[in-house]
């Protein structure tokens, strides 16, 4: 039996986990390799009972902040001129152009300055908007329309429990790939499978 699989990637989670292990920023090719590895892990869980095929990859993230703000001393900082701004936009644009990839973007907003607990220096505080909501709505749509049979979450946020529960009630199998990170039991308890290398 052939089953269709969607992979949903929390871009912020993926970026941090990849950078922590590899000591560099991820490239679009690293996303492709991760997707390929995950599909192999899904196939291994079924013990050959089903032929799992990748239907689509959903990548959730925000464009980098490109506005101008003033630091606590009143000095203007223009984020659109930074190397990181250009690099992250190129990364996201490349993902958008790839086969079977849907880029789902929220917004990144500056909320003020906060003190870093380690360095004691003031750092800008940015918050994502709409990313988790789009993640949850897409899961609900996949479940109600039954466009796929399985979904794999590359994420670690317990905020996804509600849409996970809904998807399972509608008959989808839900896999979690935490990229080697420890996961909360509350999240683990609502997933059918946890994938580990």
N, CA, C and O of each residue as an XYZ file, in Angstrom:
788
protein
N       0.842     -1.190      0.000
C       0.000      0.000      0.000
C       0.885      1.250      0.000
O       1.841      1.351      0.769
N       0.550      2.188     -0.869
C       1.298      3.442     -0.939
C       0.673      4.476     -0.011
O      -0.539      4.690     -0.039
N       1.493      5.112      0.804
C       1.016      6.169      1.699
C       1.764      7.456      1.416
O       2.957      7.445      1.113
N       1.045      8.571      1.519
C       1.638      9.882      1.266
C       2.035     10.540      2.592
O       1.325     10.454      3.593
N       3.194     11.200      2.556
C       3.762     11.788      3.766
C       4.064     13.265      3.546
O       4.695     13.638      2.557
N       3.614     14.097      4.468
C       4.031     15.500      4.503
C       5.002     15.687      5.665
O       4.794     15.156      6.756
N       6.062     16.448      5.416
C       7.020     16.783      6.473
C       6.891     18.263      6.779
O       7.025     19.106      5.893
N       6.629     18.572      8.041
C       6.446     19.950      8.495
C       7.644     20.337      9.355
O       7.905     19.717     10.386
N       8.366     21.364      8.925
C       9.600     21.763      9.599
C       9.427     23.117     10.266
O       9.098     24.106      9.611
N       9.649     23.154     11.569
C       9.729     24.414     12.300
C      11.114     24.985     12.001
O      12.117     24.511     12.535
N      11.162     26.000     11.147
C      12.442     26.520     10.665
C      13.367     27.016     11.764
O      14.574     26.781     11.713
N      12.811     27.700     12.755
C      13.637     28.194     13.856
C      14.251     27.065     14.648
O      15.420     27.129     15.029
N      13.468     26.028     14.898
C      13.944     24.845     15.622
C      15.019     24.140     14.812
O      16.069     23.782     15.345
N      14.757     23.938     13.515
C      15.721     23.258     12.647
C      17.044     24.013     12.605
O      18.113     23.411     12.713
N      16.970     25.333     12.446
C      18.174     26.166     12.327
C      19.036     26.041     13.580
O      20.246     25.835     13.490
N      18.406     26.169     14.750
C      19.155     26.117     16.010
C      19.767     24.746     16.252
O      20.926     24.637     16.653
N      18.979     23.694     16.005
C      19.487     22.334     16.243
C      20.629     21.995     15.306
O      21.628     21.405     15.720
N      20.481     22.367     14.045
C      21.532     22.077     13.068
C      22.811     22.820     13.418
O      23.901     22.249     13.384
N      22.670     24.103     13.758
C      23.845     24.920     14.069
C      24.550     24.426     15.329
O      25.778     24.465     15.411
N      23.787     23.966     16.297
C      24.365     23.462     17.546
C      25.250     22.247     17.296
O      26.311     22.118     17.906
N      24.826     21.366     16.413
C      25.561     20.133     16.141
C      26.703     20.356     15.151
O      27.799     19.826     15.332
N      26.441     21.143     14.104
C      27.394     21.268     12.997
C      28.284     22.514     13.053
O      29.197     22.669     12.242
N      28.005     23.408     14.027
C      28.825     24.612     14.207
C      28.838     25.512     12.972
O      29.820     26.208     12.715
N      27.756     25.493     12.218
C      27.606     26.376     11.062
C      26.131     26.531     10.759
O      25.305     25.749     11.231
N      25.802     27.539      9.970
C      24.415     27.726      9.561
C      24.024     26.676      8.529
O      24.856     26.273      7.716
N      22.779     26.230      8.550
C      22.358     25.241      7.542
C      22.217     25.872      6.169
O      22.017     27.079      6.037
N      22.323     25.037      5.160
C      22.100     25.419      3.773
C      20.874     24.651      3.251
O      20.484     23.648      3.850
N      20.267     25.100      2.157
C      19.123     24.363      1.618
C      19.418     22.881      1.373
O      18.536     22.037      1.533
N      20.656     22.564      0.987
C      21.023     21.159      0.770
C      20.923     20.353      2.064
O      20.658     19.151      2.025
N      21.134     21.003      3.208
C      21.022     20.322      4.498
C      19.562     19.992      4.815
O      19.272     18.977      5.448
N      18.649     20.853      4.372
C      17.220     20.566      4.527
C      16.854     19.339      3.695
O      16.134     18.455      4.160
N      17.353     19.294      2.470
C      17.079     18.152      1.578
C      17.598     16.860      2.193
O      16.899     15.847      2.184
N      18.808     16.883      2.722
C      19.385     15.683      3.335
C      18.569     15.242      4.552
O      18.339     14.050      4.750
N      18.134     16.207      5.363
C      17.329     15.876      6.532
C      16.010     15.229      6.117
O      15.579     14.246      6.718
N      15.380     15.778      5.099
C      14.117     15.210      4.596
C      14.331     13.780      4.102
O      13.522     12.894      4.376
N      15.420     13.564      3.375
C      15.733     12.220      2.873
C      15.957     11.245      4.026
O      15.467     10.116      3.993
N      16.692     11.680      5.038
C      16.937     10.840      6.219
C      15.634     10.520      6.946
O      15.415      9.385      7.370
N      14.776     11.518      7.086
C      13.505     11.328      7.788
C      12.614     10.333      7.035
O      11.978      9.480      7.655
N      12.568     10.438      5.724
C      11.750      9.499      4.947
C      12.253      8.071      5.119
O      11.458      7.132      5.160
N      13.565      7.902      5.220
C      14.122      6.562      5.462
C      13.707      6.040      6.833
O      13.413      4.854      6.987
N      13.684      6.921      7.823
C      13.276      6.528      9.175
C      11.797      6.171      9.234
O      11.410      5.235      9.933
N      10.968      6.912      8.504
C       9.532      6.596      8.435
C       9.333      5.229      7.809
O       8.561      4.415      8.317
N      10.029      4.974      6.705
C       9.924      3.691      6.013
C      10.362      2.547      6.924
O       9.755      1.476      6.915
N      11.405      2.772      7.705
C      11.896      1.725      8.608
C      10.870      1.392      9.691
O      10.781      0.244     10.127
N      10.096      2.389     10.126
C       9.083      2.151     11.157
C       7.947      1.258     10.667
O       7.300      0.578     11.463
N       7.706      1.258      9.362
C       6.588      0.469      8.825
C       6.990     -0.964      8.486
O       6.145     -1.786      8.133
N       8.297     -1.258      8.596
C       8.799     -2.607      8.330
C       8.394     -3.129      6.949
O       8.136     -4.319      6.767
N       8.346     -2.205      5.981
C       8.025     -2.615      4.622
C       6.555     -2.857      4.352
O       6.198     -3.278      3.251
N       5.691     -2.604      5.322
C       4.260     -2.849      5.133
C       3.624     -1.826      4.203
O       2.618     -2.115      3.555
N       4.207     -0.628      4.133
C       3.696      0.414      3.246
C       4.839      1.017      2.439
O       6.005      0.967      2.831
N       4.464      1.584      1.306
C       5.429      2.301      0.468
C       5.214      3.790      0.699
O       4.309      4.390      0.118
N       6.043      4.381      1.544
C       5.869      5.781      1.923
C       6.529      6.699      0.900
O       7.715      6.556      0.602
N       5.762      7.636      0.370
C       6.301      8.585     -0.598
C       6.126     10.006     -0.056
O       5.137     10.320      0.606
N       7.099     10.841     -0.352
C       7.041     12.235      0.082
C       6.059     12.989     -0.806
O       6.199     13.015     -2.028
N       5.067     13.600     -0.171
C       4.099     14.405     -0.912
C       4.557     15.861     -0.977
O       4.615     16.454     -2.054
N       4.880     16.432      0.186
C       5.312     17.822      0.207
C       6.046     18.131      1.507
O       5.811     17.494      2.534
N       6.948     19.129      1.446
C       7.644     19.636      2.626
C       7.123     21.043      2.903
O       7.124     21.897      2.016
N       6.680     21.281      4.131
C       6.251     22.609      4.562
C       7.328     23.161      5.505
O       7.654     22.546      6.520
N       7.868     24.324      5.152
C       8.928     24.930      5.962
C       8.402     26.234      6.535
O       8.056     27.155      5.795
N       8.343     26.305      7.870
C       7.765     27.457      8.566
C       8.866     28.320      9.173
O       9.701     27.836      9.937
N       8.856     29.600      8.824
C       9.901     30.491      9.335
C       9.460     31.934      9.141
O       8.337     32.196      8.709
N      10.336     32.854      9.458
C      10.113     34.289      9.242
C      11.276     34.857      8.429
O      12.411     34.391      8.533
N      10.974     35.860      7.627
C      12.049     36.625      7.029
C      12.834     37.302      8.148
O      12.261     37.622      9.189
N      14.129     37.527      7.956
C      14.893     38.223      8.992
C      14.405     39.659      9.132
O      13.878     40.245      8.186
N      14.586     40.210     10.313
C      14.172     41.585     10.573
C      15.034     42.531      9.751
O      16.262     42.455      9.788
N      14.383     43.426      9.008
C      15.129     44.336      8.142
C      14.898     45.796      8.432
O      15.215     46.661      7.615
N      14.344     46.073      9.600
C      14.063     47.458      9.944
C      15.236     48.162     10.596
O      16.308     47.585     10.785
N      15.011     49.416     10.934
C      16.022     50.205     11.641
C      15.520     50.512     13.046
O      14.402     50.993     13.226
N      16.354     50.229     14.035
C      15.991     50.501     15.430
C      17.143     51.245     16.101
O      18.251     51.318     15.568
N      16.862     51.787     17.263
C      17.913     52.475     18.022
C      18.290     51.634     19.229
O      17.427     51.106     19.929
N      19.592     51.517     19.464
C      20.058     50.761     20.620
C      19.826     51.578     21.895
O      19.427     52.740     21.815
N      20.071     50.986     23.072
C      19.808     51.709     24.321
C      20.567     53.036     24.463
O      20.182     53.893     25.258
N      21.644     53.199     23.691
C      22.399     54.455     23.734
C      21.924     55.460     22.680
O      22.447     56.571     22.588
N      20.927     55.055     21.887
C      20.370     55.953     20.879
C      20.988     55.831     19.504
O      20.627     56.587     18.602
N      21.908     54.904     19.320
C      22.548     54.717     18.018
C      21.646     53.897     17.096
O      21.110     52.867     17.506
N      21.479     54.352     15.853
C      20.619     53.667     14.887
C      21.307     52.420     14.336
O      22.493     52.444     14.005
N      20.550     51.342     14.245
C      21.044     50.088     13.679
C      20.119     49.692     12.536
O      18.917     49.514     12.735
N      20.680     49.554     11.342
C      19.897     49.155     10.170
C      20.174     47.685      9.869
O      21.244     47.334      9.372
N      19.211     46.840     10.173
C      19.411     45.396     10.019
C      19.406     44.948      8.557
O      19.922     43.875      8.243
N      18.837     45.744      7.667
C      18.773     45.327      6.260
C      20.141     45.349      5.578
O      20.299     44.797      4.489
N      21.134     45.985      6.214
C      22.470     46.043      5.612
C      23.402     44.952      6.153
O      24.566     44.879      5.759
N      22.901     44.123      7.036
C      23.759     43.105      7.647
C      23.940     41.896      6.728
O      23.092     41.602      5.885
N      25.058     41.210      6.912
C      25.342     40.007      6.130
C      24.321     38.911      6.443
O      23.913     38.160      5.558
N      23.917     38.832      7.707
C      22.944     37.824      8.102
C      21.599     38.005      7.426
O      20.926     37.028      7.098
N      21.205     39.261      7.218
C      19.931     39.565      6.560
C      19.931     39.026      5.128
O      18.989     38.358      4.699
N      20.984     39.325      4.416
C      21.101     38.878      3.026
C      21.176     37.359      2.947
O      20.519     36.744      2.107
N      21.976     36.754      3.823
C      22.176     35.307      3.806
C      20.875     34.546      4.097
O      20.565     33.570      3.413
N      20.115     34.989      5.109
C      18.885     34.283      5.478
C      17.819     34.413      4.393
O      17.085     33.463      4.122
N      17.735     35.584      3.777
C      16.782     35.755      2.685
C      17.116     34.864      1.493
O      16.224     34.295      0.865
N      18.401     34.749      1.190
C      18.821     33.874      0.086
C      18.473     32.417      0.403
O      18.008     31.679     -0.465
N      18.700     32.022      1.633
C      18.362     30.661      2.102
C      16.875     30.381      1.912
O      16.501     29.341      1.370
N      16.030     31.304      2.354
C      14.582     31.109      2.249
C      14.116     31.146      0.790
O      13.243     30.369      0.401
N      14.688     32.037     -0.013
C      14.314     32.119     -1.424
C      14.678     30.838     -2.164
O      13.937     30.388     -3.038
N      15.824     30.250     -1.811
C      16.228     28.990     -2.441
C      15.261     27.873     -2.060
O      14.868     27.075     -2.911
N      14.878     27.811     -0.792
C      13.903     26.806     -0.368
C      12.589     26.981     -1.121
O      11.992     25.999     -1.563
N      12.143     28.208     -1.269
C      10.879     28.481     -1.961
C      10.883     27.943     -3.393
O       9.851     27.508     -3.903
N      12.046     27.978     -4.033
C      12.138     27.580     -5.441
C      12.308     26.074     -5.634
O      12.311     25.596     -6.768
N      12.448     25.322     -4.542
C      12.719     23.889     -4.654
C      11.449     23.082     -4.881
O      10.361     23.488     -4.474
N      11.598     21.939     -5.534
C      10.466     21.051     -5.799
C       9.846     20.555     -4.497
O      10.556     20.225     -3.547
N       8.536     20.506     -4.462
C       7.754     19.939     -3.366
C       7.947     20.650     -2.031
O       7.651     20.088     -0.976
N       8.444     21.890     -2.075
C       8.629     22.659     -0.844
C       7.655     23.832     -0.821
O       7.587     24.613     -1.771
N       6.907     23.948      0.266
C       6.020     25.092      0.479
C       6.597     25.917      1.622
O       6.708     25.438      2.751
N       6.960     27.151      1.322
C       7.512     28.039      2.340
C       6.361     28.805      2.984
O       5.620     29.514      2.303
N       6.218     28.657      4.295
C       5.107     29.274      5.030
C       5.705     30.298      5.995
O       6.319     29.938      7.000
N       5.517     31.567      5.675
C       6.209     32.626      6.409
C       5.289     33.389      7.367
O       4.155     33.735      7.033
N       5.814     33.634      8.558
C       5.183     34.536      9.496
C       5.940     35.851      9.478
O       6.618     36.169      8.500
N       5.828     36.615     10.553
C       6.511     37.897     10.633
C       7.388     37.939     11.877
O       7.061     37.356     12.911
N       8.501     38.638     11.754
C       9.409     38.822     12.875
C       9.358     40.287     13.285
O       9.612     41.173     12.469
N       9.033     40.541     14.539
C       8.915     41.927     14.988
C       9.842     42.197     16.173
O      10.102     41.319     16.996
N      10.327     43.420     16.237
C      11.186     43.869     17.330
C      10.297     44.310     18.490
O       9.405     45.140     18.318
N      10.550     43.746     19.675
C       9.693     44.056     20.831
C      10.421     44.849     21.919
O       9.819     45.192     22.936
N      11.689     45.138     21.719
C      12.423     45.904     22.716
C      13.783     45.289     23.017
O      14.251     44.406     22.299
N      14.401     45.759     24.071
C      15.724     45.293     24.459
C      15.639     44.502     25.764
O      14.838     44.814     26.646
N      16.476     43.477     25.868
C      16.528     42.693     27.104
C      17.978     42.367     27.434
O      18.840     42.352     26.555
N      18.232     42.109     28.705
C      19.598     41.820     29.138
C      19.876     40.331     29.013
O      19.114     39.502     29.511
N      20.968     40.001     28.345
C      21.395     38.607     28.239
C      21.845     38.118     29.619
O      22.635     38.782     30.290
N      21.341     36.961     30.037
C      21.625     36.481     31.396
C      23.077     36.051     31.581
O      23.564     35.976     32.709
N      23.772     35.765     30.472
C      25.162     35.315     30.579
C      26.152     36.472     30.424
O      27.052     36.645     31.245
N      25.975     37.259     29.362
C      26.929     38.339     29.095
C      26.567     39.641     29.807
O      27.394     40.545     29.921
N      25.321     39.731     30.286
C      24.803     40.944     30.923
C      24.678     42.104     29.950
O      24.393     43.229     30.360
N      24.886     41.845     28.680
C      24.749     42.893     27.679
C      23.293     42.985     27.209
O      22.549     42.006     27.267
N      22.909     44.150     26.752
C      21.559     44.335     26.222
C      21.501     43.807     24.793
O      22.358     44.114     23.964
N      20.463     42.999     24.522
C      20.298     42.421     23.192
C      18.879     42.674     22.704
O      17.940     42.732     23.498
N      18.728     42.826     21.371
C      17.378     43.056     20.845
C      16.518     41.800     21.012
O      17.007     40.677     20.893
N      15.245     42.009     21.287
C      14.312     40.901     21.478
C      13.351     40.875     20.295
O      12.615     41.831     20.053
N      13.373     39.759     19.561
C      12.500     39.606     18.400
C      11.492     38.486     18.668
O      11.826     37.478     19.291
N      10.273     38.669     18.200
C       9.225     37.672     18.381
C       8.633     37.276     17.033
O       8.397     38.119     16.167
N       8.398     35.972     16.874
C       7.725     35.472     15.680
C       6.220     35.640     15.832
O       5.670     35.475     16.921
N       5.563     35.970     14.729
C       4.114     36.055     14.718
C       3.567     35.191     13.586
O       4.117     35.170     12.485
N       2.494     34.488     13.865
C       1.715     33.714     12.880
C       2.325     32.375     12.488
O       1.658     31.586     11.819
N       3.564     32.087     12.874
C       4.194     30.837     12.446
C       3.481     29.629     13.061
O       3.083     28.712     12.342
N       3.320     29.626     14.385
C       2.654     28.505     15.048
C       1.217     28.355     14.583
O       0.714     27.238     14.462
N       0.550     29.481     14.320
C      -0.832     29.428     13.861
C      -0.922     28.768     12.484
O      -1.795     27.933     12.251
N      -0.030     29.137     11.584
C      -0.033     28.530     10.251
C       0.295     27.041     10.332
O      -0.284     26.226      9.613
N       1.227     26.700     11.212
C       1.606     25.297     11.445
C       0.366     24.496     11.844
O       0.081     23.449     11.263
N      -0.368     24.998     12.840
C      -1.544     24.296     13.341
C      -2.669     24.231     12.332
O      -3.311     23.191     12.188
N      -2.923     25.339     11.621
C      -3.995     25.349     10.626
C      -3.699     24.396      9.473
O      -4.598     23.717      8.978
N      -2.447     24.345      9.051
C      -2.084     23.421      7.970
C      -2.282     21.973      8.405
O      -2.766     21.152      7.626
N      -1.913     21.658      9.638
C      -2.126     20.296     10.139
C      -3.609     19.943     10.151
O      -3.992     18.835      9.776
N      -4.440     20.886     10.583
C      -5.880     20.643     10.625
C      -6.438     20.435      9.219
O      -7.291     19.572      9.008
N      -5.961     21.222      8.261
C      -6.418     21.080      6.877
C      -6.007     19.738      6.289
O      -6.799     19.077      5.617
N      -4.761     19.337      6.546
C      -4.292     18.038      6.061
C      -5.138     16.901      6.630
O      -5.429     15.922      5.943
N      -5.524     17.048      7.889
C      -6.299     16.004      8.557
C      -7.726     15.926      8.034
O      -8.234     14.835      7.772
N      -8.378     17.078      7.879
C      -9.783     17.074      7.465
C      -9.939     16.726      5.984
O     -10.901     16.065      5.594
N      -8.983     17.176      5.162
C      -9.077     16.894      3.729
C      -8.416     15.582      3.341
O      -8.556     15.116      2.211
N      -7.690     14.986      4.290
C      -7.000     13.708      4.061
C      -6.144     13.723      2.809
O      -6.165     12.784      2.013
N      -5.393     14.797      2.646
C      -4.493     14.894      1.493
C      -3.299     13.958      1.635
O      -2.677     13.581      0.643
N      -2.983     13.584      2.874
C      -1.893     12.656      3.141
C      -2.324     11.662      4.213
O      -3.372     11.817      4.841
N      -1.495     10.640      4.409
C      -1.774      9.612      5.408
C      -0.944      9.799      6.673
O      -1.340      9.382      7.761
N       0.220     10.436      6.509
C       1.146     10.612      7.627
C       1.733     12.010      7.588
O       1.942     12.583      6.518
N       1.997     12.554      8.779
C       2.736     13.807      8.850
C       3.903     13.619      9.809
O       3.790     12.949     10.836
N       5.019     14.224      9.448
C       6.213     14.194     10.293
C       6.508     15.621     10.730
O       6.624     16.519      9.896
N       6.628     15.826     12.021
C       6.961     17.140     12.552
C       8.436     17.182     12.928
O       8.907     16.364     13.718
N       9.150     18.127     12.366
C      10.513     18.398     12.809
C      10.388     19.634     13.689
O      10.478     20.769     13.221
N      10.182     19.384     14.957
C       9.843     20.450     15.899
C      10.047     19.937     17.314
O      10.316     18.756     17.532
N       9.914     20.849     18.272
C      10.056     20.435     19.657
C       9.160     21.224     20.592
O       9.358     21.221     21.807
N       8.167     21.902     20.017
C       7.327     22.815     20.779
C       6.049     22.134     21.250
O       5.308     21.573     20.444
N       5.795     22.181     22.538
C       4.584     21.585     23.089
C       3.325     22.335     22.671
O       2.218     21.837     22.876
N       3.474     23.523     22.088
C       2.310     24.271     21.606
C       1.600     23.544     20.468
O       0.460     23.871     20.139
N       2.266     22.562     19.867
C       1.661     21.842     18.749
C       0.787     20.676     19.199
O       0.248     19.959     18.355
N       0.634     20.473     20.483
C      -0.120     19.322     20.987
C      -1.569     19.343     20.512
O      -2.096     18.311     20.098
N      -2.218     20.502     20.567
C      -3.629     20.588     20.166
C      -3.844     20.164     18.709
O      -4.708     19.325     18.453
N      -3.087     20.716     17.738
C      -3.278     20.243     16.362
C      -2.849     18.790     16.155
O      -3.405     18.100     15.300
N      -1.870     18.321     16.926
C      -1.477     16.909     16.836
C      -2.644     16.018     17.251
O      -2.964     15.043     16.570
N      -3.270     16.357     18.363
C      -4.412     15.573     18.849
C      -5.532     15.558     17.811
O      -6.156     14.523     17.580
N      -5.782     16.704     17.192
C      -6.834     16.781     16.177
C      -6.498     15.907     14.975
O      -7.350     15.170     14.481
N      -5.259     15.991     14.509
C      -4.842     15.205     13.342
C      -4.983     13.705     13.608
O      -5.414     12.953     12.733
N      -4.624     13.281     14.795
C      -4.728     11.850     15.132
C      -6.193     11.408     15.213
O      -6.541     10.308     14.783
N      -7.037     12.264     15.760
C      -8.460     11.932     15.837
C      -9.075     11.776     14.450
O     -10.014     11.006     14.250
N      -8.517     12.536     13.486
C      -9.015     12.451     12.115
C      -8.400     11.286     11.340
O      -8.750     11.053     10.183
N      -7.487     10.557     11.978
C      -6.966      9.342     11.358
C      -5.566      9.406     10.799
O      -5.097      8.428     10.217
N      -4.873     10.538     10.955
C      -3.504     10.610     10.456
C      -2.536     10.020     11.476
O      -2.751     10.110     12.684
N      -1.475      9.419     10.967
C      -0.373      8.998     11.825
C       0.587     10.175     11.971
O       0.949     10.817     10.985
N       0.990     10.449     13.199
C       1.858     11.600     13.462
C       3.208     11.117     13.973
O       3.291     10.404     14.973
N       4.268     11.518     13.267
C       5.639     11.196     13.635
C       6.322     12.463     14.120
O       6.011     13.561     13.658
N       7.245     12.311     15.046
C       8.028     13.441     15.545
C       9.506     13.147     15.348
O       9.990     12.085     15.738
N      10.222     14.088     14.743
C      11.673     13.971     14.587
C      12.320     15.130     15.336
O      12.386     16.241     14.809
N      12.802     14.887     16.567
C      13.320     15.979     17.402
C      14.791     16.326     17.160
O      15.375     17.106     17.913
N      15.388     15.757     16.123
C      16.790     16.051     15.777
C      17.742     15.782     16.942
O      18.701     16.522     17.158
N      17.466     14.725     17.677
C      18.342     14.319     18.763
C      18.138     15.053     20.065
O      18.859     14.802     21.031
N      17.172     15.956     20.118
C      16.917     16.718     21.331
C      15.964     15.987     22.272
O      15.104     15.237     21.811
N      16.100     16.190     23.576
C      15.132     15.613     24.514
C      13.771     16.269     24.297
O      13.693     17.458     23.987
N      12.714     15.503     24.459
C      11.374     16.046     24.261
C      10.546     15.840     25.519
O      10.757     14.889     26.270
N       9.606     16.744     25.734
C       8.736     16.632     26.891
C       7.796     15.445     26.737
O       7.333     15.144     25.637
N       7.523     14.777     27.845
C       6.647     13.615     27.805
C       5.247     13.977     27.329
O       4.561     13.161     26.714
N       4.824     15.219     27.620
C       3.499     15.629     27.151
C       3.433     15.636     25.626
O       2.407     15.281     25.046
N       4.524     16.038     24.979
C       4.569     16.027     23.516
C       4.729     14.611     22.999
O       4.054     14.217     22.048
N       5.614     13.845     23.613
C       5.846     12.462     23.190
C       4.559     11.643     23.273
O       4.299     10.802     22.412
N       3.761     11.886     24.302
C       2.560     11.101     24.509
C       1.486     11.296     23.480
O       0.558     10.491     23.398
N       1.586     12.356     22.681
C       0.550     12.619     21.672
C       1.011     12.300     20.258
O       0.287     12.576     19.301
N       2.185     11.731     20.107
C       2.697     11.347     18.782
C       2.685      9.817     18.657
O       2.895      9.103     19.638
N       2.440      9.337     17.460
C       2.422      7.890     17.255
C       3.833      7.298     17.288
O       4.055      6.216     17.831
N       4.769      8.021     16.704
C       6.158      7.538     16.651
C       7.118      8.698     16.870
O       6.843      9.826     16.463
N       8.238      8.417     17.511
C       9.351      9.348     17.593
C      10.487      8.757     16.770
O      10.881      7.610     16.984
N      11.008      9.524     15.845
C      12.082      9.061     14.969
C      13.428      9.508     15.504
O      13.629     10.684     15.804
N      14.343      8.566     15.620
C      15.696      8.866     16.052
C      16.678      8.177     15.142
O      16.452      7.050     14.702
N      17.777      8.862     14.859
C      18.815      8.243     14.010
C      19.513      7.125     14.759
O      20.413      6.485     14.215
